[in-house]
Amino acid sequence: MRLITYRRDATTAPALLKDGHVFPLSPLGYQDTLAFINAGPKRWAEVNLQLQETGLNLLAPLSSVTLEAPLLRPSKILCIGLNYRDHAVESKMEPPKVPTVFTKYPLALIGTGQPILLPRASKQPDYEAEFAVVIGRGGRNIPEAEWEDYVFGYTIHNDVSARDVQLATSQWTLGKNFPTFAPMGPWIISKDEVPDPHQLDISLSISGETLQKSNTRELLFKLPKLISYISTMMPLVPGDIISTGTPAGVGMGRTPQRWLKPGDDVVIEVSGIGSLRNPVLAEP
């Protein structure tokens, strides 16, 4: 099951994808993808069965709509820093003893195909390919052994970062939250379609040159630990996103350093999920 938010003309709405076509969820009473996730596993299964057996009213081919970020208003976007050992090394930082968690905000979200806008306030805009998990069931103090019960599915995130702003202080928030600095998508794929989220190839290329290449098995803190650890500090709710960190190869860690520039074409691929593609433009 692939859950999307699409835009066509002035309409933004949730849908499922099947065979390259968009099947709207609005006629079933869901105003957005968060409402569908909140409906719970029984309803997900019912809608998916309806789609497989009879189909929903066909809207259009996927090519005729614009994909927004699959979730537009999540309660939380929680990002994990330095969660690949090789990225910690290239960042000249010690691998953390506990997960390093920071936040991004929904106003930074964009979908696949939409441009990353480079702000005038930064001279060091960077890319970060990340695999993200979407929470499907709320909870607090979640046991590690039960982590998967709380997952709806998975998506791709580019944790775009203004390094000069991010590293000017010990707090990373401002450097992570410029408009368009959270490309996400192209969809959320349900957990039943990803047998092992810790065996996924992840890569990032810019204009055809591969700059990041790894596998989620290299995560220092894997999903059971992340979901359990975070939920001891704050409740997780349906639609929350945990972006699990980036491997080595970011622009900051290269010699010479390689910052995003207008005209770049950034593509992140995660096996079993798909690809997230965004052009890069200068801020008007």
N, C-alpha and C positions, 0 to 999 in steps of 0.2 A: 504494500500500500504506500503510495506516494502522495503526500499532502502538500498542497501549494496555496499560495495567495496569488491571484492573477488580477491584472487590470486590463479592462477593455473599454475604450472610450472614457466615460467618467465613472465607471463602476469598478470598485475593488471588492473582491469576494473570495471565499474559500472554495477549494475544489479538490477532487482526487484526479489522478492521472491514470489512464488505461490506454495502452496501445497508441500513444502519442496524441490522445484526445483529452479534453478537459471536461470533467463531469462536475457540475456545480453542486455545492452543499447548501447553498442558500434556500432552495426549495424545500429542504428537509428541516429548516428552522435554525441553521447555524449562521450567525452573522459574521463570524471570522473563524480562523483556524484554532484560536484559543478556546472558543466555545466548543468546537468539536473535540479537542483534547480533553476538556473538562467533562465531556459526556461519559468517559470511562470505557473500560475494555469491552463490556457487553455491547454497548452501542457501536463501538468501532467495528466489532465483528459483524454486527447486524448490517451496518451500512456497506461494509466490504463484501458481504455475501450478496446483498442486493445488487451491488455493482457487478459482481462476477456472474450472477445468474440472469439478471434482466437489464442491467445498465440503468444509469440515471439519464435524465434528458441531456442529450449531447449538446454541448454549447458550440464547440468549434475545435479545429485542430490546434494543438499547442502553439504552432508557429504563428497563429493569428492573434495571440494575446501577449501581453508583457508580464513577465514574472517579477513580482515584488519579493522582498524577503519573506520566507514562509510564515514567520511570526512577526507581526508588526508592533505589538504592544506586550511583550513578555514582562512579567513582574520583575525578573532579574536576569541579567546577563553576567555570569560569573566566569572570569577567565583565570587560568592557571599559568603562572609564570615559571620559567626555568624547569619545565617538566620533562625535558629530554636532556640527558647528561651532556651530550655534545653541544647543545645550545648554551647551557650554563658555562661550559668551558670557553666557547667563543665570545660570550658576554663578559668573560673575566670575573665571574661570580661563582661562589661555592654552590654546588647542588644543595637544594634546601632539605632540611630534616623533616619538615612538615610542608604540606601544600602552601604555596604562595598564591593568594587569591586577591584579585582586584576586579573592578567592575567596569563594564561598558553600559551605555544607556541606549534605549530604543531609538532616540533621535539620530543615532549614528548609523542605523541599519539601512542597507540598500540591497536590491536583488541582483541576480546574475544579469549581465549585460548592461547594467547601469554604471555610470562613470564614477570612479574615485576622483574626488576633487582635491588637488593639492593646495593647502592653505598658504596664504601669504605670510602667516606667522611662523612658518617652519621652513628650514632649509634642509632637514634630514628626514623626509618621510620614508618609512620602511614598510615592508611586507612581512606577513607571518602566516604561513599555511597551518590551519588547525582543523582537527576533527572535534565535533561538538555533539553532546548528548542532550536530548530534550526530555524533560521530566514529564511523566504522564499521570503520576499519582503523588499527592502531597504527603509529607511526613516529617517527623522530627526524630532524632536519635535512631536513624535507620541502621539496622545491622548490616555489616558488609555482606553477609551470606544472602541477604534478601534484596540486594541492590537492583537486580533486574526487574523485580516486581514494581519498581517505581519509575521505570523508563517507558516513554512512548516510542522514541526512535532517535535517529541520528541525522546530522546535517554537516555542512562544511562552512567554515568561518575563516575570513581573512582578518586577522587582528592588526589592521593597519595602525602604525604608530609613528608619531612625530618624535623622533629620538631626542632632539635638542630640547624640546619642551618636557618630555617624559623624564629625562635624567637631570633636569635642572634642579630638582628637589628629590626628596626621598619618596614623594607621593606621585603615582603614575597617572592619576585620573585625567588631568587636562590633556596630556599628550596622547591619550587613547581615545578621546571622545570628540574630535572634530567631526563635523557633518561628513557623511559617507565613509567613515573610518571603520564600519562594521559590515562589509559585504557578507551576505549569508545566503545559502541555498545550494542548488536551485530549488530543492524541496526537502522535506523531512521524510526519510524512509523509515517505515515501521520496523521495530526491533526484530520481528519474526523473519524479516528478509536479510538480516545480517547475523549469520550463525555465531561469529566470534568477532566482536568489535576490537579485540586486541591482536588481530592478525590482518590489518588493513594497510596496504601501501598508501603512502601520502607523498605528494610531490607538488612543487610549484615551479612554473616556468614563466618567463617574461619574454614576450615576442619570440617564442620558440626555443629559448635557452633555459635548460633546467638548472635551477639554482638551489632547490631544496628537494631531498629525496630520502625517505625513511619509511618506517613501518610503526604502527601503533603499539607493537609489542615492546618498543623501546621506551614507552612512557615510564617515568619513575614512579608516579602515583597513578594507578589504573582506576577504572571506574568504580569498583567496589569501595576503594579507599576514599576517593573523592566524594562520592555521594554520602557515604557514612560520616566522613569528617566534617563536611560542610553542614550537614543536617544536625550535628551536635551543637553548632553555633547559632543556626537560624533555621526556621522551617523552610523546606522546599515545597513549592506549590506547582500544580500543573502548568506547563508552558515555560517554566524556568529553563534556562540554557546554561550548560556548563561547557565552556570551550577549553579543551584539555591541554593546550600549549603547543609550541612550535618546535620543530627540529632545527638542527644547524643549517646554515646557509643564508641567514637573513643578511640584509644589506649592511647592517652595522658591523657584522662579524667578518666581512670579506676584506681582502686586500687587493686593490684599493676598495674602500667602501662604496657600496652601490645603492644609491637612493632612487626612489621612484621618480620618474620624470614624465612630462607630458608626451603622449604618443605611445607609452608602454601599453602592452596588452598582457594582463596578468591572469594566468590560468592555474587554478588549484584542482588537482584530481585526487580523489580518495576511492580506492577500489571498493566496489559494491555499492557505492553511493552515487557517484557521478562527477561532474566537473562544474566549477564555479568560475565564471569568466567576467572580468571587468576591465574596460579601457581606463586609461588615466588621462585626466585633463587638468589644466591649471585652473584654479579658482577664478571666476570672472572678476 
